């Protein structure tokens, strides 16, 4: 399904807005999330470029006793890999500067997920490969394309929280969030446009 652009996304140059409008929500167990709506102006134009130029990979993984398709396309850019668009390099540098006092280190890698329609999803999980399993850290997600529900729930049980980032919104999970909470992008039967998420992470967090 083709992306239906946002009427509020603007036209012309793709550029970052200020991070001074970040809104923080405190969660239990030392976790928190930040939301900055409309951080990237012209996000739909960037979506089109990334959809066409990123070397997307369809992966398969072992689940229980069989091999299944991962229900989204993926691409990972390591510390030494140039990002596919200059504005993403600028975004990573801006995030590193804004969160320097709390994070204590820069964001270094970028993971890309392409949700082509409502059948693509990611199950409940935390980014606990590496230091996220034992230390406070941050994962900053820039969403391009159609809004999709992004759910969070405490690992110890309880109701989930629902966010709807899309069209250039920034969503940051910090503190203990990766080890004390889980997040997911569920499947939906509704007709929904495609979404690309760009996840900026510090070293040794996946």
C-alpha positions in Angstrom: 0.0 0.0 0.0 1.4 3.4 -0.9 2.0 6.0 1.8 -0.7 8.6 2.3 1.2 11.7 3.3 0.4 13.9 6.2 -1.3 17.3 5.6 0.8 18.6 8.5 4.2 17.3 7.3 5.0 20.3 5.1 6.6 20.4 1.7 10.1 21.0 0.5 13.3 20.5 2.5 13.6 17.7 5.0 14.8 19.2 8.3 14.9 18.6 12.0 13.0 20.8 14.5 14.2 21.7 18.0 14.2 19.1 20.7 13.0 21.6 23.3 9.5 20.4 22.8 10.2 16.9 24.2 7.4 15.6 26.5 8.5 13.1 29.2 6.3 10.4 30.7 7.6 8.8 33.9 6.9 5.0 34.2 7.4 2.6 37.0 10.6 0.9 38.0 12.8 3.8 36.9 11.7 3.8 33.3 10.6 6.8 31.2 9.6 7.7 27.6 10.0 10.9 25.7 7.8 12.0 22.8 8.6 14.9 20.4 5.8 15.1 17.8 6.8 16.4 14.4 10.5 16.4 15.1 11.4 15.8 11.4 9.7 18.1 8.9 9.4 16.6 5.4 9.4 13.1 6.9 7.2 11.7 4.1 9.8 12.7 1.5 12.5 10.9 3.5 10.2 7.9 3.8 10.0 7.6 0.0 13.8 7.9 -0.3 14.6 5.3 2.3 11.9 2.8 1.1 13.6 3.0 -2.4 17.3 3.0 -1.4 17.9 1.1 1.8 19.1 -2.5 1.2 16.1 -4.1 3.0 16.5 -7.7 4.0 13.7 -10.2 4.6 15.0 -12.5 7.4 13.9 -15.8 8.8 14.2 -16.9 12.4 13.7 -20.0 14.5 10.6 -20.0 16.6 9.7 -23.0 18.7 10.2 -26.0 16.3 10.1 -24.2 13.0 11.6 -21.5 10.8 9.4 -18.5 10.2 9.5 -15.3 8.2 10.2 -12.1 10.2 7.1 -10.0 9.6 8.9 -6.8 8.5 11.9 -5.8 6.5 15.2 -5.0 8.3 18.5 -3.2 7.8 21.2 -2.4 10.4 23.9 0.3 10.2 26.8 -0.3 12.5 29.1 2.3 14.0 31.4 2.6 11.0 28.6 2.5 8.4 27.5 5.7 6.7 23.8 6.3 7.2 21.6 6.4 4.0 20.7 10.1 4.3 22.5 13.1 5.7 19.6 14.2 7.8 19.8 10.9 9.8 23.4 11.6 10.6 22.3 15.0 11.8 19.5 13.4 13.8 21.9 11.0 15.5 24.3 13.9 16.4 21.4 16.0 17.7 20.1 13.2 19.9 23.6 12.6 21.3 24.0 16.2 22.2 20.5 16.6 23.7 20.8 13.4 25.9 24.5 13.7 26.7 24.1 14.5 30.4 21.7 11.5 31.0 23.1 8.9 28.6 26.8 9.8 29.1 27.8 8.6 25.6 26.7 9.2 22.0 24.2 7.2 19.9 26.3 5.1 17.5 24.2 2.6 15.5 20.9 2.7 13.6 18.5 -0.1 13.0 15.8 0.2 10.4 12.4 -1.6 10.3 10.0 -1.4 7.4 6.4 -2.3 8.2 4.8 -2.7 4.8 1.2 -2.9 6.0 -0.9 -4.0 9.0 0.3 -7.6 8.6 3.9 -6.6 9.5 4.6 -6.4 13.3 7.0 -6.9 16.1 6.2 -9.0 19.1 6.6 -8.0 22.8 10.3 -7.6 23.6 12.9 -5.4 25.2 16.2 -4.5 23.6 18.2 -6.7 26.0 20.9 -8.0 23.7 24.0 -6.4 25.2 24.0 -3.8 28.0 20.3 -3.2 27.9 19.8 -6.4 29.9 21.7 -5.1 32.9 22.1 -1.3 32.6 20.0 1.8 32.1 20.2 3.0 28.5 18.2 4.7 25.7 16.7 3.8 22.4 15.5 6.7 20.3 13.0 5.9 17.5 12.3 8.2 14.6 9.0 7.2 12.9 8.4 7.8 9.2 5.2 7.0 7.3 1.8 6.1 8.7 1.2 6.1 12.4 1.1 2.6 14.1 0.2 1.8 17.7 3.4 1.3 19.7 2.5 -0.5 23.0 4.4 -0.7 26.3 3.7 -2.9 29.3 5.6 -3.7 32.5 7.4 -7.0 32.6 5.9 -7.7 36.0 2.4 -7.5 34.5 -0.2 -4.8 34.3 -2.1 -2.8 31.7 -0.3 -1.6 28.5 0.3 2.0 27.4 -0.5 3.0 23.8 1.3 5.6 21.7 0.8 6.4 18.0 4.1 7.9 16.6 4.2 8.6 12.9 5.2 11.2 10.2 8.4 12.4 11.8 7.7 11.9 15.5 10.5 11.0 17.9 9.9 8.4 20.6 12.7 7.7 23.2 12.7 4.9 25.7 15.1 5.6 28.6 16.1 4.6 32.1 15.4 1.0 32.9 12.8 0.7 30.1 14.5 -2.0 28.1 14.8 -4.4 31.0 11.7 -3.6 33.1 9.2 -2.9 30.3 8.4 -4.5 26.9 7.2 -2.9 23.7 5.5 -4.1 20.6 4.0 -3.0 17.3 0.9 -5.3 16.9 -0.6 -6.6 13.7 -3.9 -5.0 12.6 -6.6 -5.9 10.2 -7.3 -2.3 9.4 -6.2 -0.9 6.1 -3.0 1.1 7.1 -0.1 2.6 5.3 3.5 1.6 5.5 5.9 2.7 8.3 9.6 2.9 8.7 11.2 3.2 12.1 14.8 4.2 12.6 16.2 3.1 16.0 19.3 5.0 17.2 21.2 3.1 20.0 24.4 3.5 21.9 27.2 1.0 21.7 26.5 -2.6 22.5 22.7 -2.2 22.8 20.4 -4.2 20.4 
